Every structure is written in structure tokens, then in C-alpha cells.
Amino acid sequence: MRKAPFGNARLLDDDMMVDFSKVTTPNDKVSVIATLPLTRDETWSQLAVNELVMFQDGDIVRSDRPENPVYMSAEEGLEIARAVDVSV
């Protein structure tokens, strides 16, 4: 989860930068759930297979990770995205 101060983020798959300070307020909290990281200059946290994270008003209110977490590779994530017809 990110919160103010917001800065720039450069997308991985496009030569585009987004200045999040122009589209957010100092009170905003932002979480993005994605199959793979979307930006190159930010820290991304990978969820484990069968991990649950619940948000309320931008805050994590519950998190449950398997005792022995297993993580997908980027290739496995892309395979799932293609199977449900998401453009990658």
C-alpha cells in the first residue's frame, strides 16, 4: 500500500511516467493488485498462492498466508493472464 507523499512511477511496458501526486490527495491510500509488477521504480510485494489480504479504507485489515508459502513465477502469472484473455 502506498500513501502520501506520492511521486512518479514509470511503467514497465511503455515509456510513460505517471505523477501520482497530481491524481491523489495527501489523505489517499493506494493499493494495486496485479499479476505482475507494473512499474520499474517502485517496490512490489508478491502474494503467495492461496494468500488472502483484505483491505478497508485502504488499510490492510486481515492477512492470511499459508504456513509454507509458494510463489508463482512471472511465466506462470502470464500464463494465467493469457488463459483468461487479458492482454499482456
C-alpha positions, 0 to 999 in steps of 0.5 A: 500500500502506498500513501502520501507523499506520492511521486512518479512511477514509470511503467514497465511496458511503455515509456510513460511516467505517471505523477501520482501526486497530481491524481491523489490527495495527501489523505489517499491510500493506494493499493494495486493488485496485479499479476505482475509488477507494473512499474520499474521504480517502485517496490512490489510485494508478491502474494503467495498462492492461496494468500488472502489480504483484505483491505478497508479504507485502504488499510490492510485489515486481515492477512492470511498466508499459508504456513509454507508459502509458494510463489508463482513465477512471472511465466506462470502469472502470464500464463494465467493472464493469457488463459483468461484473455487479458492482454499482456 
